[in-house]
């Protein structure tokens, strides 16, 4: 893997399935994975290799925004029916 100064990288956030610990890794822009991609890696809190779920920026949204978004989707589904 090239790691020169011209390689463009971006941080991506991985959340451990067991302890919900968030780890940041750098990925090349050409190798970015989609939302909910699973990567098995060592978790320093669990002390074992566990599946980590790739999260995007919605990981940092406050809970009240997440709740209002799900309520809006439920209300829209009720309006359709």
C-alpha positions as CSV (number, residue, x, y, z in Angstrom):
1,X,0.0,0.0,0.0
2,X,1.4,3.4,-0.9
3,X,1.7,5.9,1.9
4,X,3.4,8.8,0.3
5,X,2.5,12.4,0.6
6,X,0.2,12.3,-2.4
7,X,-2.0,9.6,-1.0
8,X,-5.3,11.1,0.2
9,X,-6.8,9.6,3.3
10,X,-9.8,10.2,5.4
11,X,-10.7,9.1,8.9
12,X,-13.4,6.5,9.3
13,X,-15.0,5.4,12.6
14,X,-15.4,1.7,13.6
15,X,-17.6,0.8,16.6
16,X,-17.0,-2.5,18.5
17,X,-20.1,-4.7,18.5
18,X,-19.4,-5.9,22.1
19,X,-18.4,-2.8,24.1
20,X,-19.5,0.0,21.7
21,X,-15.9,1.5,21.8
22,X,-15.2,3.7,18.8
23,X,-11.8,3.5,17.0
24,X,-10.7,5.8,14.3
25,X,-8.6,4.5,11.4
26,X,-7.3,6.2,8.2
27,X,-8.5,4.9,4.8
28,X,-7.4,5.9,1.4
29,X,-10.3,7.6,-0.5
30,X,-10.2,5.0,-3.2
31,X,-10.6,2.2,-0.7
32,X,-13.5,3.7,1.4
33,X,-16.2,1.2,2.4
34,X,-19.9,1.9,2.8
35,X,-22.0,2.4,5.9
36,X,-22.3,-0.7,8.2
37,X,-19.2,-2.4,6.7
38,X,-17.9,-5.1,9.1
39,X,-14.1,-5.3,9.9
40,X,-12.7,-7.8,12.3
41,X,-10.0,-6.3,14.4
42,X,-8.5,-6.3,17.9
43,X,-10.4,-4.3,20.5
44,X,-8.1,-3.0,23.2
45,X,-11.1,-2.8,25.7
46,X,-12.4,-6.3,25.0
47,X,-8.9,-7.8,24.7
48,X,-9.9,-9.9,21.7
49,X,-10.6,-9.8,18.0
50,X,-14.2,-8.6,17.5
51,X,-16.3,-7.4,14.6
52,X,-16.3,-3.6,14.3
53,X,-19.1,-1.9,12.4
54,X,-18.1,1.1,10.2
55,X,-20.0,4.2,11.1
56,X,-20.1,7.5,9.5
57,X,-20.7,11.0,10.9
58,X,-24.2,10.1,12.2
59,X,-22.3,8.4,15.1
60,X,-21.7,11.9,16.5
61,X,-25.3,13.2,16.2
62,X,-27.1,13.8,19.5
63,X,-29.8,11.3,20.5
64,X,-32.6,13.8,20.2
65,X,-31.8,14.3,16.5
66,X,-31.8,10.5,16.0
67,X,-35.2,10.2,17.8
68,X,-36.8,13.0,15.8
69,X,-35.6,11.5,12.5
70,X,-37.1,8.1,13.3
71,X,-40.4,9.7,14.4
72,X,-40.6,11.6,11.1
73,X,-40.1,8.4,9.2
74,X,-42.8,6.6,11.2
75,X,-45.3,9.5,10.7
76,X,-44.6,9.5,7.0
77,X,-45.3,5.8,6.8
78,X,-48.6,6.3,8.7
79,X,-49.6,9.0,6.3
80,X,-49.0,6.7,3.3
81,X,-51.2,3.9,4.8
